[in-house]
Amino acid sequence: VLHSSSVVDLFSAYNSIIHFVDQLEWKNEEDSTQFIEVIARAIGESLLKYADWLNVQSAVPDPEDLALQPDSTDTDTPK
């Protein structure tokens, strides 16, 4: 099983965005709420795309695993 830091990187980026927006300290709560809704929607969509990408990656066989499988065209191996 391969491990990746990409999900940690992804959530670190989300955290940076949320922290930045929080630091804006907007006076108009309605504008702030609308902006946060757009960001939340974008984060949700990117998480869905990341999950789809992970599903595709898990469906692709690892070349190293394929190399370990016996070759079905090998005629030297008795059957």
PDB file of N, CA, C and O in Angstrom, chain B, residues numbered from 101:
ATOM      1  N   VAL B 101       0.855  -1.177   0.000  1.00  0.00           N
ATOM      2  CA  VAL B 101       0.000   0.000   0.000  1.00  0.00           C
ATOM      3  C   VAL B 101       0.894   1.230   0.000  1.00  0.00           C
ATOM      4  O   VAL B 101       1.788   1.367   0.835  1.00  0.00           O
ATOM      5  N   LEU B 102       0.642   2.109  -0.937  1.00  0.00           N
ATOM      6  CA  LEU B 102       1.401   3.350  -1.003  1.00  0.00           C
ATOM      7  C   LEU B 102       0.780   4.396  -0.095  1.00  0.00           C
ATOM      8  O   LEU B 102      -0.437   4.441   0.085  1.00  0.00           O
ATOM      9  N   HIS B 103       1.621   5.221   0.462  1.00  0.00           N
ATOM     10  CA  HIS B 103       1.151   6.313   1.307  1.00  0.00           C
ATOM     11  C   HIS B 103       1.575   7.627   0.668  1.00  0.00           C
ATOM     12  O   HIS B 103       2.625   7.714   0.033  1.00  0.00           O
ATOM     13  N   SER B 104       0.751   8.635   0.845  1.00  0.00           N
ATOM     14  CA  SER B 104       1.013   9.920   0.220  1.00  0.00           C
ATOM     15  C   SER B 104       0.739  11.039   1.204  1.00  0.00           C
ATOM     16  O   SER B 104      -0.131  10.938   2.069  1.00  0.00           O
ATOM     17  N   SER B 105       1.496  12.099   1.048  1.00  0.00           N
ATOM     18  CA  SER B 105       1.253  13.280   1.881  1.00  0.00           C
ATOM     19  C   SER B 105       0.287  14.238   1.193  1.00  0.00           C
ATOM     20  O   SER B 105       0.018  15.320   1.715  1.00  0.00           O
ATOM     21  N   SER B 106      -0.235  13.858   0.035  1.00  0.00           N
ATOM     22  CA  SER B 106      -1.071  14.786  -0.730  1.00  0.00           C
ATOM     23  C   SER B 106      -2.325  15.212   0.020  1.00  0.00           C
ATOM     24  O   SER B 106      -2.731  16.370  -0.085  1.00  0.00           O
ATOM     25  N   VAL B 107      -2.948  14.316   0.771  1.00  0.00           N
ATOM     26  CA  VAL B 107      -4.152  14.710   1.508  1.00  0.00           C
ATOM     27  C   VAL B 107      -3.786  15.681   2.626  1.00  0.00           C
ATOM     28  O   VAL B 107      -4.558  16.590   2.932  1.00  0.00           O
ATOM     29  N   VAL B 108      -2.623  15.500   3.234  1.00  0.00           N
ATOM     30  CA  VAL B 108      -2.164  16.437   4.266  1.00  0.00           C
ATOM     31  C   VAL B 108      -1.904  17.797   3.628  1.00  0.00           C
ATOM     32  O   VAL B 108      -2.269  18.831   4.187  1.00  0.00           O
ATOM     33  N   ASP B 109      -1.274  17.793   2.459  1.00  0.00           N
ATOM     34  CA  ASP B 109      -1.016  19.043   1.734  1.00  0.00           C
ATOM     35  C   ASP B 109      -2.317  19.740   1.366  1.00  0.00           C
ATOM     36  O   ASP B 109      -2.429  20.961   1.469  1.00  0.00           O
ATOM     37  N   LEU B 110      -3.291  18.961   0.940  1.00  0.00           N
ATOM     38  CA  LEU B 110      -4.590  19.506   0.552  1.00  0.00           C
ATOM     39  C   LEU B 110      -5.259  20.207   1.733  1.00  0.00           C
ATOM     40  O   LEU B 110      -5.718  21.343   1.611  1.00  0.00           O
ATOM     41  N   PHE B 111      -5.311  19.525   2.874  1.00  0.00           N
ATOM     42  CA  PHE B 111      -5.955  20.123   4.039  1.00  0.00           C
ATOM     43  C   PHE B 111      -5.142  21.282   4.612  1.00  0.00           C
ATOM     44  O   PHE B 111      -5.709  22.197   5.210  1.00  0.00           O
ATOM     45  N   SER B 112      -3.843  21.256   4.440  1.00  0.00           N
ATOM     46  CA  SER B 112      -3.013  22.390   4.846  1.00  0.00           C
ATOM     47  C   SER B 112      -3.361  23.621   4.010  1.00  0.00           C
ATOM     48  O   SER B 112      -3.432  24.735   4.529  1.00  0.00           O
ATOM     49  N   ALA B 113      -3.575  23.409   2.717  1.00  0.00           N
ATOM     50  CA  ALA B 113      -3.976  24.519   1.845  1.00  0.00           C
ATOM     51  C   ALA B 113      -5.345  25.049   2.245  1.00  0.00           C
ATOM     52  O   ALA B 113      -5.553  26.261   2.288  1.00  0.00           O
ATOM     53  N   TYR B 114      -6.289  24.141   2.541  1.00  0.00           N
ATOM     54  CA  TYR B 114      -7.615  24.574   2.997  1.00  0.00           C
ATOM     55  C   TYR B 114      -7.496  25.398   4.272  1.00  0.00           C
ATOM     56  O   TYR B 114      -8.136  26.441   4.409  1.00  0.00           O
ATOM     57  N   ASN B 115      -6.681  24.930   5.196  1.00  0.00           N
ATOM     58  CA  ASN B 115      -6.500  25.627   6.462  1.00  0.00           C
ATOM     59  C   ASN B 115      -5.934  27.027   6.239  1.00  0.00           C
ATOM     60  O   ASN B 115      -6.349  27.979   6.899  1.00  0.00           O
ATOM     61  N   SER B 116      -4.993  27.153   5.315  1.00  0.00           N
ATOM     62  CA  SER B 116      -4.415  28.466   5.002  1.00  0.00           C
ATOM     63  C   SER B 116      -5.471  29.416   4.449  1.00  0.00           C
ATOM     64  O   SER B 116      -5.515  30.591   4.816  1.00  0.00           O
ATOM     65  N   ILE B 117      -6.311  28.902   3.573  1.00  0.00           N
ATOM     66  CA  ILE B 117      -7.378  29.727   2.995  1.00  0.00           C
ATOM     67  C   ILE B 117      -8.341  30.190   4.083  1.00  0.00           C
ATOM     68  O   ILE B 117      -8.690  31.369   4.154  1.00  0.00           O
ATOM     69  N   ILE B 118      -8.763  29.260   4.923  1.00  0.00           N
ATOM     70  CA  ILE B 118      -9.715  29.595   5.989  1.00  0.00           C
ATOM     71  C   ILE B 118      -9.100  30.593   6.962  1.00  0.00           C
ATOM     72  O   ILE B 118      -9.771  31.524   7.406  1.00  0.00           O
ATOM     73  N   HIS B 119      -7.834  30.404   7.290  1.00  0.00           N
ATOM     74  CA  HIS B 119      -7.145  31.333   8.197  1.00  0.00           C
ATOM     75  C   HIS B 119      -7.077  32.730   7.572  1.00  0.00           C
ATOM     76  O   HIS B 119      -7.306  33.729   8.252  1.00  0.00           O
ATOM     77  N   PHE B 120      -6.760  32.794   6.275  1.00  0.00           N
ATOM     78  CA  PHE B 120      -6.690  34.080   5.585  1.00  0.00           C
ATOM     79  C   PHE B 120      -8.037  34.794   5.628  1.00  0.00           C
ATOM     80  O   PHE B 120      -8.107  35.983   5.941  1.00  0.00           O
ATOM     81  N   VAL B 121      -9.095  34.072   5.316  1.00  0.00           N
ATOM     82  CA  VAL B 121     -10.438  34.669   5.314  1.00  0.00           C
ATOM     83  C   VAL B 121     -10.807  35.140   6.715  1.00  0.00           C
ATOM     84  O   VAL B 121     -11.408  36.202   6.880  1.00  0.00           O
ATOM     85  N   ASP B 122     -10.450  34.356   7.713  1.00  0.00           N
ATOM     86  CA  ASP B 122     -10.738  34.720   9.099  1.00  0.00           C
ATOM     87  C   ASP B 122     -10.016  36.012   9.487  1.00  0.00           C
ATOM     88  O   ASP B 122     -10.546  36.812  10.260  1.00  0.00           O
ATOM     89  N   GLN B 123      -8.828  36.213   8.961  1.00  0.00           N
ATOM     90  CA  GLN B 123      -8.042  37.408   9.273  1.00  0.00           C
ATOM     91  C   GLN B 123      -8.593  38.672   8.601  1.00  0.00           C
ATOM     92  O   GLN B 123      -8.226  39.782   8.984  1.00  0.00           O
ATOM     93  N   LEU B 124      -9.459  38.513   7.617  1.00  0.00           N
ATOM     94  CA  LEU B 124     -10.018  39.683   6.933  1.00  0.00           C
ATOM     95  C   LEU B 124     -10.911  40.516   7.850  1.00  0.00           C
ATOM     96  O   LEU B 124     -11.011  41.732   7.689  1.00  0.00           O
ATOM     97  N   GLU B 125     -11.556  39.862   8.804  1.00  0.00           N
ATOM     98  CA  GLU B 125     -12.424  40.537   9.780  1.00  0.00           C
ATOM     99  C   GLU B 125     -13.395  41.508   9.100  1.00  0.00           C
ATOM    100  O   GLU B 125     -13.425  42.696   9.422  1.00  0.00           O
ATOM    101  N   TRP B 126     -14.179  40.992   8.166  1.00  0.00           N
ATOM    102  CA  TRP B 126     -15.140  41.818   7.458  1.00  0.00           C
ATOM    103  C   TRP B 126     -16.196  42.363   8.405  1.00  0.00           C
ATOM    104  O   TRP B 126     -16.669  41.677   9.311  1.00  0.00           O
ATOM    105  N   LYS B 127     -16.541  43.597   8.171  1.00  0.00           N
ATOM    106  CA  LYS B 127     -17.582  44.247   8.981  1.00  0.00           C
ATOM    107  C   LYS B 127     -18.977  43.804   8.532  1.00  0.00           C
ATOM    108  O   LYS B 127     -19.884  43.654   9.349  1.00  0.00           O
ATOM    109  N   ASN B 128     -19.133  43.598   7.225  1.00  0.00           N
ATOM    110  CA  ASN B 128     -20.423  43.211   6.669  1.00  0.00           C
ATOM    111  C   ASN B 128     -20.565  41.691   6.747  1.00  0.00           C
ATOM    112  O   ASN B 128     -19.936  40.954   5.988  1.00  0.00           O
ATOM    113  N   GLU B 129     -21.396  41.243   7.672  1.00  0.00           N
ATOM    114  CA  GLU B 129     -21.548  39.807   7.904  1.00  0.00           C
ATOM    115  C   GLU B 129     -22.165  39.089   6.706  1.00  0.00           C
ATOM    116  O   GLU B 129     -21.826  37.938   6.431  1.00  0.00           O
ATOM    117  N   GLU B 130     -23.062  39.757   5.997  1.00  0.00           N
ATOM    118  CA  GLU B 130     -23.701  39.130   4.833  1.00  0.00           C
ATOM    119  C   GLU B 130     -22.675  38.851   3.735  1.00  0.00           C
ATOM    120  O   GLU B 130     -22.664  37.762   3.161  1.00  0.00           O
ATOM    121  N   ASP B 131     -21.812  39.829   3.439  1.00  0.00           N
ATOM    122  CA  ASP B 131     -20.765  39.630   2.432  1.00  0.00           C
ATOM    123  C   ASP B 131     -19.806  38.523   2.864  1.00  0.00           C
ATOM    124  O   ASP B 131     -19.404  37.682   2.060  1.00  0.00           O
ATOM    125  N   SER B 132     -19.452  38.539   4.128  1.00  0.00           N
ATOM    126  CA  SER B 132     -18.548  37.524   4.668  1.00  0.00           C
ATOM    127  C   SER B 132     -19.152  36.129   4.525  1.00  0.00           C
ATOM    128  O   SER B 132     -18.473  35.188   4.114  1.00  0.00           O
ATOM    129  N   THR B 133     -20.415  36.009   4.864  1.00  0.00           N
ATOM    130  CA  THR B 133     -21.099  34.716   4.785  1.00  0.00           C
ATOM    131  C   THR B 133     -21.150  34.215   3.349  1.00  0.00           C
ATOM    132  O   THR B 133     -20.908  33.035   3.095  1.00  0.00           O
ATOM    133  N   GLN B 134     -21.462  35.098   2.411  1.00  0.00           N
ATOM    134  CA  GLN B 134     -21.520  34.696   1.003  1.00  0.00           C
ATOM    135  C   GLN B 134     -20.148  34.236   0.510  1.00  0.00           C
ATOM    136  O   GLN B 134     -20.039  33.247  -0.215  1.00  0.00           O
ATOM    137  N   PHE B 135     -19.107  34.963   0.909  1.00  0.00           N
ATOM    138  CA  PHE B 135     -17.756  34.605   0.491  1.00  0.00           C
ATOM    139  C   PHE B 135     -17.349  33.253   1.074  1.00  0.00           C
ATOM    140  O   PHE B 135     -16.766  32.425   0.375  1.00  0.00           O
ATOM    141  N   ILE B 136     -17.652  33.033   2.336  1.00  0.00           N
ATOM    142  CA  ILE B 136     -17.323  31.767   2.993  1.00  0.00           C
ATOM    143  C   ILE B 136     -18.094  30.611   2.357  1.00  0.00           C
ATOM    144  O   ILE B 136     -17.561  29.509   2.229  1.00  0.00           O
ATOM    145  N   GLU B 137     -19.340  30.853   1.958  1.00  0.00           N
ATOM    146  CA  GLU B 137     -20.119  29.812   1.275  1.00  0.00           C
ATOM    147  C   GLU B 137     -19.461  29.408  -0.042  1.00  0.00           C
ATOM    148  O   GLU B 137     -19.414  28.224  -0.378  1.00  0.00           O
ATOM    149  N   VAL B 138     -18.957  30.385  -0.781  1.00  0.00           N
ATOM    150  CA  VAL B 138     -18.279  30.091  -2.051  1.00  0.00           C
ATOM    151  C   VAL B 138     -17.017  29.269  -1.791  1.00  0.00           C
ATOM    152  O   VAL B 138     -16.737  28.306  -2.505  1.00  0.00           O
ATOM    153  N   ILE B 139     -16.268  29.652  -0.773  1.00  0.00           N
ATOM    154  CA  ILE B 139     -15.047  28.913  -0.437  1.00  0.00           C
ATOM    155  C   ILE B 139     -15.388  27.497   0.018  1.00  0.00           C
ATOM    156  O   ILE B 139     -14.730  26.540  -0.391  1.00  0.00           O
ATOM    157  N   ALA B 140     -16.406  27.357   0.855  1.00  0.00           N
ATOM    158  CA  ALA B 140     -16.807  26.031   1.338  1.00  0.00           C
ATOM    159  C   ALA B 140     -17.235  25.144   0.174  1.00  0.00           C
ATOM    160  O   ALA B 140     -16.908  23.958   0.145  1.00  0.00           O
ATOM    161  N   ARG B 141     -17.955  25.706  -0.773  1.00  0.00           N
ATOM    162  CA  ARG B 141     -18.387  24.945  -1.950  1.00  0.00           C
ATOM    163  C   ARG B 141     -17.169  24.508  -2.776  1.00  0.00           C
ATOM    164  O   ARG B 141     -17.105  23.373  -3.248  1.00  0.00           O
ATOM    165  N   ALA B 142     -16.207  25.421  -2.942  1.00  0.00           N
ATOM    166  CA  ALA B 142     -14.998  25.095  -3.710  1.00  0.00           C
ATOM    167  C   ALA B 142     -14.186  24.003  -3.013  1.00  0.00           C
ATOM    168  O   ALA B 142     -13.656  23.107  -3.671  1.00  0.00           O
ATOM    169  N   ILE B 143     -14.088  24.076  -1.696  1.00  0.00           N
ATOM    170  CA  ILE B 143     -13.370  23.044  -0.944  1.00  0.00           C
ATOM    171  C   ILE B 143     -14.082  21.705  -1.097  1.00  0.00           C
ATOM    172  O   ILE B 143     -13.438  20.679  -1.313  1.00  0.00           O
ATOM    173  N   GLY B 144     -15.396  21.712  -0.985  1.00  0.00           N
ATOM    174  CA  GLY B 144     -16.163  20.476  -1.146  1.00  0.00           C
ATOM    175  C   GLY B 144     -15.976  19.865  -2.524  1.00  0.00           C
ATOM    176  O   GLY B 144     -15.790  18.655  -2.650  1.00  0.00           O
ATOM    177  N   GLU B 145     -16.026  20.700  -3.560  1.00  0.00           N
ATOM    178  CA  GLU B 145     -15.847  20.207  -4.926  1.00  0.00           C
ATOM    179  C   GLU B 145     -14.442  19.646  -5.126  1.00  0.00           C
ATOM    180  O   GLU B 145     -14.263  18.622  -5.785  1.00  0.00           O
ATOM    181  N   SER B 146     -13.450  20.320  -4.556  1.00  0.00           N
ATOM    182  CA  SER B 146     -12.084  19.819  -4.723  1.00  0.00           C
ATOM    183  C   SER B 146     -11.892  18.500  -3.981  1.00  0.00           C
ATOM    184  O   SER B 146     -11.148  17.636  -4.445  1.00  0.00           O
ATOM    185  N   LEU B 147     -12.553  18.333  -2.834  1.00  0.00           N
ATOM    186  CA  LEU B 147     -12.479  17.054  -2.118  1.00  0.00           C
ATOM    187  C   LEU B 147     -13.122  15.931  -2.926  1.00  0.00           C
ATOM    188  O   LEU B 147     -12.611  14.811  -2.955  1.00  0.00           O
ATOM    189  N   LEU B 148     -14.238  16.227  -3.578  1.00  0.00           N
ATOM    190  CA  LEU B 148     -14.885  15.220  -4.427  1.00  0.00           C
ATOM    191  C   LEU B 148     -13.982  14.828  -5.598  1.00  0.00           C
ATOM    192  O   LEU B 148     -13.876  13.649  -5.938  1.00  0.00           O
ATOM    193  N   LYS B 149     -13.336  15.816  -6.209  1.00  0.00           N
ATOM    194  CA  LYS B 149     -12.424  15.524  -7.317  1.00  0.00           C
ATOM    195  C   LYS B 149     -11.229  14.709  -6.830  1.00  0.00           C
ATOM    196  O   LYS B 149     -10.770  13.799  -7.520  1.00  0.00           O
ATOM    197  N   TYR B 150     -10.726  15.037  -5.639  1.00  0.00           N
ATOM    198  CA  TYR B 150      -9.604  14.286  -5.075  1.00  0.00           C
ATOM    199  C   TYR B 150     -10.022  12.839  -4.800  1.00  0.00           C
ATOM    200  O   TYR B 150      -9.268  11.907  -5.083  1.00  0.00           O
ATOM    201  N   ALA B 151     -11.209  12.657  -4.253  1.00  0.00           N
ATOM    202  CA  ALA B 151     -11.707  11.303  -3.981  1.00  0.00           C
ATOM    203  C   ALA B 151     -11.877  10.517  -5.284  1.00  0.00           C
ATOM    204  O   ALA B 151     -11.540   9.335  -5.343  1.00  0.00           O
ATOM    205  N   ASP B 152     -12.394  11.164  -6.317  1.00  0.00           N
ATOM    206  CA  ASP B 152     -12.522  10.507  -7.621  1.00  0.00           C
ATOM    207  C   ASP B 152     -11.151  10.109  -8.161  1.00  0.00           C
ATOM    208  O   ASP B 152     -10.978   9.014  -8.696  1.00  0.00           O
ATOM    209  N   TRP B 153     -10.185  11.004  -8.017  1.00  0.00           N
ATOM    210  CA  TRP B 153      -8.827  10.728  -8.478  1.00  0.00           C
ATOM    211  C   TRP B 153      -8.250   9.524  -7.729  1.00  0.00           C
ATOM    212  O   TRP B 153      -7.615   8.660  -8.333  1.00  0.00           O
ATOM    213  N   LEU B 154      -8.472   9.470  -6.415  1.00  0.00           N
ATOM    214  CA  LEU B 154      -7.992   8.329  -5.629  1.00  0.00           C
ATOM    215  C   LEU B 154      -8.625   7.026  -6.108  1.00  0.00           C
ATOM    216  O   LEU B 154      -7.950   6.000  -6.188  1.00  0.00           O
ATOM    217  N   ASN B 155      -9.911   7.063  -6.425  1.00  0.00           N
ATOM    218  CA  ASN B 155     -10.586   5.864  -6.933  1.00  0.00           C
ATOM    219  C   ASN B 155      -9.979   5.400  -8.249  1.00  0.00           C
ATOM    220  O   ASN B 155      -9.781   4.203  -8.458  1.00  0.00           O
ATOM    221  N   VAL B 156      -9.685   6.335  -9.126  1.00  0.00           N
ATOM    222  CA  VAL B 156      -9.071   5.991 -10.408  1.00  0.00           C
ATOM    223  C   VAL B 156      -7.680   5.410 -10.170  1.00  0.00           C
ATOM    224  O   VAL B 156      -7.313   4.404 -10.779  1.00  0.00           O
ATOM    225  N   GLN B 157      -6.907   6.039  -9.287  1.00  0.00           N
ATOM    226  CA  GLN B 157      -5.555   5.564  -9.009  1.00  0.00           C
ATOM    227  C   GLN B 157      -5.560   4.155  -8.417  1.00  0.00           C
ATOM    228  O   GLN B 157      -4.683   3.347  -8.721  1.00  0.00           O
ATOM    229  N   SER B 158      -6.539   3.867  -7.582  1.00  0.00           N
ATOM    230  CA  SER B 158      -6.587   2.544  -6.959  1.00  0.00           C
ATOM    231  C   SER B 158      -7.017   1.469  -7.958  1.00  0.00           C
ATOM    232  O   SER B 158      -6.780   0.282  -7.732  1.00  0.00           O
ATOM    233  N   ALA B 159      -7.640   1.874  -9.050  1.00  0.00           N
ATOM    234  CA  ALA B 159      -8.076   0.915 -10.066  1.00  0.00           C
ATOM    235  C   ALA B 159      -6.955   0.580 -11.046  1.00  0.00           C
ATOM    236  O   ALA B 159      -7.028  -0.425 -11.754  1.00  0.00           O
ATOM    237  N   VAL B 160      -5.920   1.416 -11.089  1.00  0.00           N
ATOM    238  CA  VAL B 160      -4.800   1.197 -12.001  1.00  0.00           C
ATOM    239  C   VAL B 160      -3.791   0.277 -11.317  1.00  0.00           C
ATOM    240  O   VAL B 160      -3.333   0.585 -10.217  1.00  0.00           O
ATOM    241  N   PRO B 161      -3.435  -0.849 -11.944  1.00  0.00           N
ATOM    242  CA  PRO B 161      -2.483  -1.751 -11.301  1.00  0.00           C
ATOM    243  C   PRO B 161      -1.096  -1.123 -11.193  1.00  0.00           C
ATOM    244  O   PRO B 161      -0.647  -0.404 -12.086  1.00  0.00           O
ATOM    245  N   ASP B 162      -0.440  -1.408 -10.092  1.00  0.00           N
ATOM    246  CA  ASP B 162       0.912  -0.926  -9.851  1.00  0.00           C
ATOM    247  C   ASP B 162       1.873  -1.704 -10.755  1.00  0.00           C
ATOM    248  O   ASP B 162       1.846  -2.935 -10.749  1.00  0.00           O
ATOM    249  N   PRO B 163       2.723  -1.019 -11.530  1.00  0.00           N
ATOM    250  CA  PRO B 163       3.658  -1.722 -12.419  1.00  0.00           C
ATOM    251  C   PRO B 163       4.557  -2.711 -11.670  1.00  0.00           C
ATOM    252  O   PRO B 163       4.906  -3.758 -12.216  1.00  0.00           O
ATOM    253  N   GLU B 164       4.934  -2.395 -10.440  1.00  0.00           N
ATOM    254  CA  GLU B 164       5.769  -3.315  -9.665  1.00  0.00           C
ATOM    255  C   GLU B 164       5.009  -4.597  -9.341  1.00  0.00           C
ATOM    256  O   GLU B 164       5.585  -5.685  -9.364  1.00  0.00           O
ATOM    257  N   ASP B 165       3.719  -4.474  -9.039  1.00  0.00           N
ATOM    258  CA  ASP B 165       2.907  -5.663  -8.772  1.00  0.00           C
ATOM    259  C   ASP B 165       2.774  -6.521 -10.027  1.00  0.00           C
ATOM    260  O   ASP B 165       2.814  -7.750  -9.958  1.00  0.00           O
ATOM    261  N   LEU B 166       2.618  -5.867 -11.162  1.00  0.00           N
ATOM    262  CA  LEU B 166       2.503  -6.608 -12.419  1.00  0.00           C
ATOM    263  C   LEU B 166       3.794  -7.352 -12.735  1.00  0.00           C
ATOM    264  O   LEU B 166       3.757  -8.454 -13.281  1.00  0.00           O
ATOM    265  N   ALA B 167       4.934  -6.757 -12.395  1.00  0.00           N
ATOM    266  CA  ALA B 167       6.224  -7.385 -12.666  1.00  0.00           C
ATOM    267  C   ALA B 167       6.408  -8.649 -11.838  1.00  0.00           C
ATOM    268  O   ALA B 167       7.142  -9.549 -12.246  1.00  0.00           O
ATOM    269  N   LEU B 168       5.760  -8.732 -10.689  1.00  0.00           N
ATOM    270  CA  LEU B 168       5.892  -9.896  -9.816  1.00  0.00           C
ATOM    271  C   LEU B 168       5.014 -11.062 -10.250  1.00  0.00           C
ATOM    272  O   LEU B 168       5.232 -12.194  -9.820  1.00  0.00           O
ATOM    273  N   GLN B 169       4.026 -10.796 -11.094  1.00  0.00           N
ATOM    274  CA  GLN B 169       3.121 -11.852 -11.542  1.00  0.00           C
ATOM    275  C   GLN B 169       3.805 -12.695 -12.616  1.00  0.00           C
ATOM    276  O   GLN B 169       4.521 -12.161 -13.463  1.00  0.00           O
ATOM    277  N   PRO B 170       3.585 -14.017 -12.584  1.00  0.00           N
ATOM    278  CA  PRO B 170       4.198 -14.871 -13.614  1.00  0.00           C
ATOM    279  C   PRO B 170       3.638 -14.541 -14.991  1.00  0.00           C
ATOM    280  O   PRO B 170       2.460 -14.221 -15.147  1.00  0.00           O
ATOM    281  N   ASP B 171       4.494 -14.625 -15.957  1.00  0.00           N
ATOM    282  CA  ASP B 171       4.109 -14.358 -17.343  1.00  0.00           C
ATOM    283  C   ASP B 171       3.357 -15.569 -17.890  1.00  0.00           C
ATOM    284  O   ASP B 171       3.875 -16.685 -17.860  1.00  0.00           O
ATOM    285  N   SER B 172       2.155 -15.359 -18.381  1.00  0.00           N
ATOM    286  CA  SER B 172       1.336 -16.467 -18.892  1.00  0.00           C
ATOM    287  C   SER B 172       1.883 -17.027 -20.203  1.00  0.00           C
ATOM    288  O   SER B 172       1.470 -18.102 -20.637  1.00  0.00           O
ATOM    289  N   THR B 173       2.809 -16.305 -20.835  1.00  0.00           N
ATOM    290  CA  THR B 173       3.395 -16.787 -22.090  1.00  0.00           C
ATOM    291  C   THR B 173       4.698 -17.533 -21.852  1.00  0.00           C
ATOM    292  O   THR B 173       5.346 -17.965 -22.805  1.00  0.00           O
ATOM    293  N   ASP B 174       5.086 -17.688 -20.598  1.00  0.00           N
ATOM    294  CA  ASP B 174       6.328 -18.380 -20.254  1.00  0.00           C
ATOM    295  C   ASP B 174       6.171 -19.872 -20.556  1.00  0.00           C
ATOM    296  O   ASP B 174       5.370 -20.555 -19.918  1.00  0.00           O
ATOM    297  N   THR B 175       6.937 -20.377 -21.531  1.00  0.00           N
ATOM    298  CA  THR B 175       6.820 -21.780 -21.938  1.00  0.00           C
ATOM    299  C   THR B 175       7.792 -22.689 -21.201  1.00  0.00           C
ATOM    300  O   THR B 175       7.692 -23.912 -21.308  1.00  0.00           O
ATOM    301  N   ASP B 176       8.731 -22.116 -20.457  1.00  0.00           N
ATOM    302  CA  ASP B 176       9.713 -22.922 -19.737  1.00  0.00           C
ATOM    303  C   ASP B 176       9.165 -23.469 -18.432  1.00  0.00           C
ATOM    304  O   ASP B 176       9.729 -24.410 -17.873  1.00  0.00           O
ATOM    305  N   THR B 177       8.094 -22.907 -17.945  1.00  0.00           N
ATOM    306  CA  THR B 177       7.536 -23.327 -16.671  1.00  0.00           C
ATOM    307  C   THR B 177       6.552 -24.463 -16.901  1.00  0.00           C
ATOM    308  O   THR B 177       5.602 -24.310 -17.669  1.00  0.00           O
ATOM    309  N   PRO B 178       6.766 -25.619 -16.235  1.00  0.00           N
ATOM    310  CA  PRO B 178       5.799 -26.715 -16.395  1.00  0.00           C
ATOM    311  C   PRO B 178       4.446 -26.352 -15.811  1.00  0.00           C
ATOM    312  O   PRO B 178       4.361 -25.610 -14.832  1.00  0.00           O
ATOM    313  N   LYS B 179       3.394 -26.874 -16.412  1.00  0.00           N
ATOM    314  CA  LYS B 179       2.040 -26.558 -15.960  1.00  0.00           C
ATOM    315  C   LYS B 179       1.363 -27.768 -15.411  1.00  0.00           C
ATOM    316  O   LYS B 179       0.212 -27.690 -14.981  1.00  0.00           O
TER     317      LYS B 179
END
